[in-house]
Amino acid sequence: RDPQKVGRAALLAMEKIDRIEQACSDWNPDSEIRQLCRTAPSANPVSASGDLIEILSLAIEISRESAGAFDPTIGPLVRLWRRCQQAGRLPRPDELQRARRAMGIESIIIDVDAGTVQLLREGIGIDLGGIAKGYATDAALKVMEAQGIEHTLIDGGGDISLGVPPPGRDGWRLELGPNGIGGPSSSEGVVRVIFDERGAVATSGDASRFVEIDGKRYSHIIDPATGWGVPGPHAVTVHAAEGAIADALATAISVLEVKQAKSLLDSFPGTSA
């Protein structure tokens, strides 16, 4: 009922998103994560922000739980595919092999108490694109709640964090189309879902981000085990208690078989896909 209060809270939430963007962006050469990667291989730990340490720690945890289906060190493969897309060709086997040699979460050493990160492998490229947006929408939701505004939905475009449902409603009503959240306007292929409590929903897919080479469509989501973009079209939507977890699991499940996906979801109680 107080527009000025809501406006102030929203501004604070957007400022928090901007800080996370500055910490985690793979596109900004001056971001904290890009600067950190330029120190590799490092003989000494490097100071890092609290947001970056929290996201990196969670990314490594999910990478281990998913047996590498989610891998934050996939940066060299992501950049290889970007170059090949511009050239209109597929990556060569030797290029894939070289990029994969620079990967590995075991080369990331995090000291949470000291607030430092040490990267041991030359050429390592950390890409947090599969987890940072979910983390950011959750962080924005927490800012709104801290300002006393609990009935809030944060839409990050495929990643949605849900506060307390609207007053007098039985929950948040979302439509999942063939491409996940925000499907087609017609009712065909649309599933209507009610989420009755605080949580998060994330979709990973190739509806808007893909490359088509030699008549075949490849998602921007890359399978760390093979180095290849996931063949499309496809979409995965995950519901979880936290946005970062929903975001990362949606990415991981994109490269898994159904049985493996169910096993991974079992590792995170309260999640569904």
C-alpha positions as CSV (number, residue, x, y, z in Angstrom):
1,R,0.0,0.0,0.0
2,D,3.1,2.3,0.2
3,P,4.4,2.8,-3.4
4,Q,7.5,4.8,-2.1
5,K,8.4,1.9,0.2
6,V,8.1,-0.6,-2.6
7,G,10.1,1.6,-4.9
8,R,13.0,2.0,-2.4
9,A,13.0,-1.8,-1.8
10,A,13.0,-2.6,-5.5
11,L,16.0,-0.2,-6.1
12,L,17.9,-1.9,-3.3
13,A,17.1,-5.3,-4.9
14,M,18.3,-4.1,-8.3
15,E,21.5,-2.8,-6.8
16,K,22.1,-6.2,-5.3
17,I,21.6,-7.8,-8.7
18,D,24.1,-5.4,-10.2
19,R,26.7,-6.3,-7.6
20,I,26.3,-10.0,-8.3
21,E,26.6,-9.3,-12.1
22,Q,29.8,-7.5,-11.4
23,A,31.1,-10.4,-9.4
24,C,30.0,-13.3,-11.8
25,S,29.7,-12.0,-15.4
26,D,31.6,-14.0,-18.0
27,W,30.9,-11.3,-20.6
28,N,32.4,-8.4,-18.7
29,P,36.2,-8.6,-18.9
30,D,36.5,-6.5,-15.7
31,S,34.2,-8.7,-13.6
32,E,35.6,-10.2,-10.4
33,I,35.5,-13.8,-11.8
34,R,37.3,-12.8,-15.0
35,Q,40.0,-11.0,-13.0
36,L,40.3,-14.0,-10.7
37,C,40.7,-16.4,-13.7
38,R,43.6,-14.2,-15.0
39,T,45.5,-15.0,-11.8
40,A,45.7,-18.8,-12.7
41,P,47.8,-20.6,-12.0
42,S,48.3,-18.8,-8.7
43,A,50.8,-19.6,-6.0
44,N,48.8,-17.7,-3.4
45,P,45.1,-17.3,-2.5
46,V,43.3,-14.3,-3.8
47,S,40.7,-12.3,-1.8
48,A,37.1,-12.7,-3.2
49,S,33.7,-11.1,-2.4
50,G,31.3,-13.0,-0.2
51,D,28.8,-13.4,-3.1
52,L,31.5,-15.0,-5.3
53,I,32.7,-17.4,-2.6
54,E,29.1,-18.4,-1.8
55,I,28.2,-19.1,-5.5
56,L,31.5,-20.9,-6.2
57,S,31.1,-23.1,-3.1
58,L,27.6,-24.1,-4.1
59,A,28.6,-24.6,-7.7
60,I,31.4,-27.0,-6.6
61,E,28.9,-28.9,-4.3
62,I,26.4,-29.4,-7.1
63,S,29.2,-30.4,-9.5
64,R,30.2,-33.2,-7.1
65,E,26.6,-34.3,-6.5
66,S,25.9,-34.4,-10.2
67,A,29.2,-36.3,-11.0
68,G,30.2,-33.4,-13.2
69,A,27.0,-32.9,-15.2
70,F,27.1,-29.4,-13.8
71,D,30.7,-28.0,-14.1
72,P,31.6,-24.3,-13.3
73,T,34.9,-24.8,-15.0
74,I,33.3,-25.2,-18.4
75,G,34.4,-21.8,-19.5
76,P,37.0,-22.9,-22.1
77,L,34.3,-25.0,-23.9
78,V,31.8,-22.1,-23.8
79,R,34.3,-19.8,-25.4
80,L,35.3,-22.4,-28.0
81,W,31.6,-22.8,-29.1
82,R,31.2,-19.0,-29.3
83,R,34.2,-18.7,-31.7
84,C,32.9,-21.7,-33.8
85,Q,29.4,-20.1,-33.9
86,Q,30.9,-16.9,-35.3
87,A,32.9,-19.0,-37.9
88,G,29.8,-21.1,-38.8
89,R,31.5,-24.4,-38.0
90,L,31.6,-27.2,-35.4
91,P,34.5,-27.5,-33.0
92,R,37.3,-29.8,-34.1
93,P,38.2,-32.8,-31.9
94,D,41.7,-31.3,-31.1
95,E,40.0,-28.1,-30.0
96,L,37.5,-29.9,-27.8
97,Q,40.4,-31.9,-26.2
98,R,42.5,-28.8,-25.5
99,A,39.5,-27.0,-23.9
100,R,38.6,-29.9,-21.7
101,R,42.2,-30.2,-20.4
102,A,41.7,-26.8,-18.7
103,M,38.7,-28.0,-16.8
104,G,38.4,-29.5,-13.3
105,I,36.9,-28.3,-10.0
106,E,39.7,-29.9,-8.1
107,S,41.9,-27.0,-9.2
108,I,39.7,-24.5,-7.2
109,I,40.7,-24.0,-3.6
110,I,38.2,-22.0,-1.5
111,D,38.9,-20.8,2.1
112,V,35.5,-19.5,3.3
113,D,36.8,-18.3,6.6
114,A,39.7,-16.3,5.0
115,G,37.5,-15.2,2.1
116,T,40.0,-16.3,-0.5
117,V,40.1,-18.4,-3.7
118,Q,43.1,-20.0,-5.3
119,L,43.1,-21.4,-8.9
120,L,45.8,-24.0,-9.6
121,R,45.3,-24.8,-13.3
122,E,46.6,-22.8,-16.2
123,G,43.9,-21.7,-18.6
124,I,41.0,-22.4,-16.2
125,G,37.8,-20.5,-17.2
126,I,35.0,-20.4,-14.6
127,D,31.6,-19.8,-16.1
128,L,28.8,-19.3,-13.6
129,G,26.1,-18.8,-16.2
130,G,24.2,-21.9,-15.0
131,I,23.9,-20.8,-11.4
132,A,24.4,-17.0,-10.9
133,K,21.0,-15.9,-12.2
134,G,19.1,-18.1,-9.8
135,Y,21.4,-16.9,-7.0
136,A,20.7,-13.3,-8.0
137,T,16.9,-13.6,-8.1
138,D,17.0,-15.2,-4.7
139,A,19.2,-12.4,-3.4
140,A,16.8,-9.8,-4.7
141,L,13.9,-11.6,-3.1
142,K,15.7,-11.6,0.3
143,V,16.4,-7.8,-0.1
144,M,12.6,-7.2,-0.7
145,E,11.7,-9.4,2.3
146,A,14.2,-7.6,4.5
147,Q,12.4,-4.3,3.6
148,G,9.1,-5.8,4.8
149,I,7.7,-6.8,1.4
150,E,7.1,-10.5,1.5
151,H,4.5,-11.0,-1.3
152,T,7.1,-10.8,-4.1
153,L,7.9,-12.6,-7.3
154,I,11.3,-11.9,-8.9
155,D,11.4,-12.8,-12.6
156,G,14.9,-13.2,-14.0
157,G,13.8,-14.5,-17.4
158,G,13.7,-18.3,-17.0
159,D,14.7,-18.1,-13.3
160,I,11.9,-17.1,-10.9
161,S,12.1,-16.7,-7.1
162,L,8.8,-16.8,-5.2
163,G,8.1,-15.2,-1.9
164,V,5.0,-15.7,0.2
165,P,2.0,-16.2,-2.2
166,P,-0.4,-13.2,-2.7
167,P,-2.9,-12.7,0.1
168,G,-6.1,-14.6,-0.4
169,R,-4.6,-16.9,-3.0
170,D,-3.8,-20.6,-2.7
171,G,-0.4,-20.1,-4.2
172,W,1.6,-18.7,-7.2
173,R,0.1,-19.8,-10.5
174,L,2.7,-20.3,-13.2
175,E,2.3,-21.7,-16.7
176,L,5.0,-24.1,-18.1
177,G,4.9,-24.2,-21.9
178,P,7.0,-26.5,-24.2
179,N,9.9,-24.1,-23.7
180,G,9.4,-23.8,-19.9
181,I,8.3,-20.7,-18.0
182,G,6.5,-18.3,-20.3
183,G,5.3,-20.7,-22.9
184,P,3.1,-19.9,-25.9
185,S,-0.1,-17.9,-25.6
186,S,-2.3,-20.8,-26.8
187,S,-3.3,-23.5,-24.3
188,E,-1.6,-26.3,-26.4
189,G,1.2,-28.0,-24.5
190,V,0.8,-25.7,-21.5
191,V,0.9,-27.1,-17.9
192,R,-0.5,-24.9,-15.2
193,V,1.2,-25.3,-11.8
194,I,0.4,-23.9,-8.4
195,F,3.3,-23.4,-6.0
196,D,1.9,-22.9,-2.5
197,E,5.0,-21.7,-0.7
198,R,8.2,-19.8,-0.9
199,G,10.7,-21.3,-3.4
200,A,12.2,-21.0,-6.9
201,V,11.6,-22.2,-10.4
202,A,14.3,-22.3,-13.2
203,T,14.2,-23.3,-16.8
204,S,17.2,-24.3,-19.0
205,G,16.6,-24.8,-22.7
206,D,17.4,-23.7,-26.2
207,A,14.3,-21.7,-27.0
208,S,16.2,-18.5,-27.4
209,R,19.9,-19.5,-27.2
210,F,21.2,-22.1,-29.7
211,V,23.4,-22.5,-32.7
212,E,22.4,-24.2,-35.9
213,I,25.3,-25.6,-38.0
214,D,25.0,-27.9,-41.0
215,G,21.2,-28.1,-40.4
216,K,21.5,-29.4,-36.9
217,R,20.5,-27.5,-33.8
218,Y,22.8,-27.3,-30.7
219,S,21.9,-25.8,-27.3
220,H,24.1,-23.2,-25.6
221,I,24.1,-25.8,-22.8
222,I,27.2,-27.9,-23.2
223,D,27.7,-31.5,-21.9
224,P,31.0,-31.4,-19.9
225,A,31.5,-35.1,-20.5
226,T,31.6,-34.7,-24.3
227,G,32.2,-31.0,-24.9
228,W,29.2,-30.9,-27.3
229,G,26.2,-28.7,-27.2
230,V,23.1,-30.6,-26.2
231,P,21.0,-31.4,-29.3
232,G,17.7,-29.5,-29.4
233,P,15.0,-28.6,-29.1
234,H,14.8,-29.3,-25.3
235,A,13.8,-27.7,-22.0
236,V,14.1,-28.6,-18.4
237,T,12.2,-26.9,-15.5
238,V,13.2,-27.4,-11.9
239,H,11.4,-26.4,-8.7
240,A,13.5,-26.1,-5.5
241,A,13.7,-24.2,-2.2
242,E,16.5,-21.9,-3.5
243,G,17.0,-20.2,-6.9
244,A,20.7,-21.1,-7.3
245,I,19.9,-24.8,-6.7
246,A,17.0,-24.8,-9.2
247,D,19.2,-23.0,-11.8
248,A,22.1,-25.4,-11.5
249,L,20.0,-28.5,-11.4
250,A,18.1,-27.5,-14.5
251,T,21.5,-27.1,-16.3
252,A,22.8,-30.5,-15.0
253,I,19.6,-32.4,-15.8
254,S,19.8,-31.0,-19.4
255,V,22.7,-33.4,-20.0
256,L,21.5,-36.4,-18.0
257,E,19.2,-39.4,-18.8
258,V,15.9,-39.5,-16.9
259,K,17.1,-42.1,-14.4
260,Q,20.2,-40.1,-13.6
261,A,18.2,-37.0,-13.3
262,K,15.8,-38.6,-10.8
263,S,18.8,-39.8,-8.7
264,L,20.3,-36.3,-8.7
265,L,16.9,-34.8,-7.6
266,D,16.8,-37.3,-4.7
267,S,20.1,-35.7,-3.4
268,F,18.3,-32.4,-3.0
269,P,15.1,-33.0,-0.9
270,G,12.1,-30.9,-1.9
271,T,13.1,-30.5,-5.5
272,S,11.1,-31.6,-8.6
273,A,11.5,-31.3,-12.3
